[in-house]
Amino acid sequence: SSQTLKPDQLYGLMRHPSSTAMMIVILAYSTMTHSWTAAILGILSAWFGFQFRIYHEEKALAEQYGMDYEDFRSKTGMWLPRVGSE
């Protein structure tokens, strides 16, 4: 397959917009539990799971796209837009 790196639209702002959106949903659900313990455990377990997946995903992207991905990665925030970026 001839896939290309797509550093525009939402990906021009952050590298993992779908993970960010899912974390927002998890944060919302966590606040609805009315239990600090459940909220903190839910948020932490989701964050660790996403970080694990992102680590492996970015490793594969770096192998596939090389310096193009490293350049994109250096200019783009992982979870949120990088403040003061170009």
C-alpha positions, -999 to 999 in steps of 0.1 A, spaced: 0 0 0 12 35 -8 2 54 23 15 89 29 20 110 60 -9 135 64 3 164 86 -27 187 79 -62 193 93 -65 180 129 -32 163 125 -16 196 118 -26 206 154 -18 174 173 -5 139 165 -33 119 181 -66 138 179 -87 107 183 -69 98 215 -75 133 227 -112 131 219 -115 98 237 -97 111 268 -122 140 269 -151 115 268 -134 94 296 -129 126 317 -166 134 312 -177 99 322 -153 99 351 -168 130 365 -202 115 363 -193 86 386 -194 109 416 -165 88 430 -130 103 431 -116 68 433 -134 55 402 -127 88 383 -89 87 391 -86 50 383 -106 54 351 -85 83 339 -52 68 349 -59 34 333 -71 51 301 -41 74 300 -16 45 304 -34 25 278 -34 53 253 3 61 260 12 24 255 -7 24 221 8 57 211 43 46 219 41 16 195 22 36 169 48 64 168 76 38 167 60 22 136 54 56 120 90 66 125 101 34 109 78 39 79 83 76 73 117 83 88 128 119 90 95 132 76 77 118 107 105 129 131 101 165 116 63 163 120 67 150 155 91 177 166 66 204 155 33 189 166 20 182 201 11 147 210 -22 153 229 -28 190 225 -17 217 201 18 230 208 17 266 220 39 289 200 44 265 172 47 276 136 
